[in-house]
Every structure is written in C-alpha cells, then in structure tokens.
Amino acid sequence: MKPARLPPQMSVADVLERWPELIPTFLEHRMACVGCSMAAFETLQDAARIYGLHPARFLEKLEASLPPEDPSEG
C-alpha cells in the first residue's frame, strides 16, 4: 500500500496551494477554508473536525480527488 499524499497534519493552505483542483471538494462539504486566513494554521484533521466531518473519511475523499501522481515529481 502506497503512503497517502495528504497527511492529516498538512495545513489546509498547503493543500489548496499545491492542489487547487481539490477546492470543489472543500466547497462540496460547505467548508469556508478556501480563502480563509486560518487555513495556514489549521490542518486537514482540524478542518474536518471543525466542520463535523470524520477526519479519515474526509482525507479519503480528498485523496480520491487528487490527480494521478506525476512520476517525474518526487
């Protein structure tokens, strides 16, 4: 099993900056993280809990929405 690209401790701002294609997933869950000044300080796990989401399930949903890995990166 390959490691997750989105660890729960990753900041929301870092995720949205690196993968802007995940923005719709946040919006789908009615999360105001996009453009929020706290996104730089909150982790994915924090944000899930704040919005009443199960952190592991939210991370799974985000992982499933990621584009395929580019073998040249890394």
C-alpha positions in Angstrom: 0.0 0.0 0.0 1.5 3.3 -1.0 1.6 6.2 1.5 -1.1 8.9 1.5 -0.1 12.1 -0.2 -2.2 14.1 2.2 -1.2 13.5 5.8 -3.7 14.7 8.4 -1.1 17.2 9.7 -0.8 19.0 6.4 -2.1 22.5 6.5 -5.2 23.3 4.5 -3.4 26.3 2.9 -0.6 24.0 1.7 -3.1 21.5 0.2 -5.1 24.2 -1.6 -1.9 25.8 -2.9 -0.5 22.6 -4.2 -3.7 21.0 -5.5 -6.2 23.8 -6.3 -8.3 21.1 -8.0 -9.4 20.0 -4.5 -11.2 23.3 -3.9 -14.5 21.8 -5.1 -14.3 19.0 -2.5 -14.0 21.6 0.3 -16.9 23.6 -1.2 -19.0 20.4 -1.6 -18.7 20.0 2.2 -19.6 23.7 2.7 -16.2 24.4 4.2 -15.1 28.0 4.1 -11.4 27.0 4.1 -10.9 28.4 0.6 -9.7 32.0 1.1 -9.8 31.7 4.9 -6.9 33.3 6.8 -6.9 30.4 9.3 -6.2 27.9 6.5 -2.5 28.5 7.0 -2.8 27.4 10.7 -5.3 24.6 10.5 -4.5 21.0 9.5 -6.7 18.9 7.3 -7.6 17.0 10.5 -8.5 20.2 12.3 -10.7 21.4 9.5 -12.6 18.1 9.3 -13.3 18.2 13.0 -14.3 21.9 12.9 -16.9 21.1 10.2 -18.1 17.9 11.9 -16.6 15.5 9.4 -15.0 12.2 10.1 -11.3 13.1 9.5 -10.3 9.8 8.0 -13.2 9.8 5.6 -12.6 13.4 4.6 -9.0 12.5 3.9 -10.1 9.5 1.8 -12.4 11.8 -0.2 -9.6 14.3 -0.8 -7.1 11.5 -1.8 -9.6 10.1 -4.3 -10.0 13.6 -5.8 -6.2 14.1 -6.3 -4.9 14.0 -9.9 -2.6 11.0 -10.7 0.9 11.3 -9.4 3.5 12.6 -11.9 6.4 10.1 -11.9 8.8 13.0 -12.8 8.0 14.7 -9.4 9.5 13.4 -6.3 
